[in-house]
Amino acid sequence: MMYFVKNTERGIVVVNEKLTTKEVTFKNGIKRTVSTQASDLKFGFFAVENPSELGYEKGEKVPVVLSESCIDGNLYWCNPE
């Protein structure tokens, strides 16, 4: 099972572990939420028509698994579970 990260124009980006965030205060007191680094993260992508219509929220489980096919670096194609 993978976790939703974001929609693109042509599909969905997922990750093998939930991304964690932390609130950080920058110069002039500006606060922003930033992602924290994790080791061995693998990102996946699967193409789907109208990805935003699926209604996933960040961190929700998505019923896909990573394929053996690496697209580039730590980005892989996904297959339905």
NULUMMI-152326 format. One line per 8 residues: number of its first residue (from 0); for each residue x, y, z of C-alpha. Coordinates in steps of 0.02 Angstrom, whole numbers, padded with zeros to 5 digits, always signed. Example, Ala and Ser with C-alpha at 12.3 -4.5 7.8 and 13.67 -1.06 7.14 Angstrom:
2
0> +00615,-00225,+00390 | +00684,-00053,+00357;
REM end
This chain:
81
0> +00000,+00000,+00000 | +00064,+00172,-00045 | +00021,+00345,+00022 | -00049,+00491,-00078 | +00067,+00639,-00106 | -00010,+00743,-00245 | -00108,+00748,-00407 | -00027,+00796,-00570;
8> -00112,+00837,-00733 | -00100,+00656,-00791 | -00090,+00549,-00635 | -00052,+00529,-00451 | +00112,+00532,-00354 | +00124,+00413,-00205 | +00261,+00367,-00081 | +00302,+00205,+00013;
16> +00302,+00288,+00186 | +00198,+00430,+00256 | +00285,+00597,+00239 | +00303,+00690,+00402 | +00299,+00878,+00421 | +00356,+01005,+00548 | +00309,+01188,+00573 | +00461,+01301,+00558;
24> +00475,+01486,+00598 | +00580,+01581,+00471 | +00647,+01759,+00467 | +00522,+01893,+00516 | +00416,+01765,+00609 | +00345,+01685,+00452 | +00286,+01508,+00493 | +00279,+01371,+00363;
32> +00250,+01184,+00365 | +00395,+01089,+00285 | +00422,+00905,+00248 | +00551,+00816,+00354 | +00680,+00702,+00273 | +00661,+00513,+00284 | +00776,+00377,+00222 | +00735,+00249,+00088;
40> +00585,+00342,+00019 | +00524,+00278,-00147 | +00401,+00379,-00248 | +00280,+00302,-00370 | +00173,+00368,-00511 | +00021,+00298,-00598 | -00075,+00375,-00740 | -00260,+00403,-00720;
48> -00388,+00514,-00805 | -00446,+00661,-00699 | -00342,+00619,-00545 | -00419,+00756,-00437 | -00590,+00672,-00455 | -00527,+00525,-00350 | -00529,+00638,-00198 | -00372,+00580,-00107;
56> -00301,+00684,+00035 | -00116,+00694,+00078 | -00062,+00539,+00176 | -00212,+00430,+00130 | -00178,+00251,+00078 | -00192,+00216,-00109 | -00217,+00035,-00170 | -00061,+00025,-00279;
64> +00112,-00053,-00261 | +00280,-00008,-00337 | +00328,-00102,-00494 | +00504,-00163,-00529 | +00518,-00030,-00665 | +00614,+00123,-00609 | +00573,+00283,-00703 | +00719,+00384,-00636;
72> +00815,+00385,-00471 | +00691,+00340,-00335 | +00534,+00360,-00444 | +00443,+00201,-00497 | +00289,+00154,-00596 | +00145,+00085,-00492 | +00024,-00058,-00519 | -00148,-00085,-00441;
80> -00144,-00197,-00289;
REM end
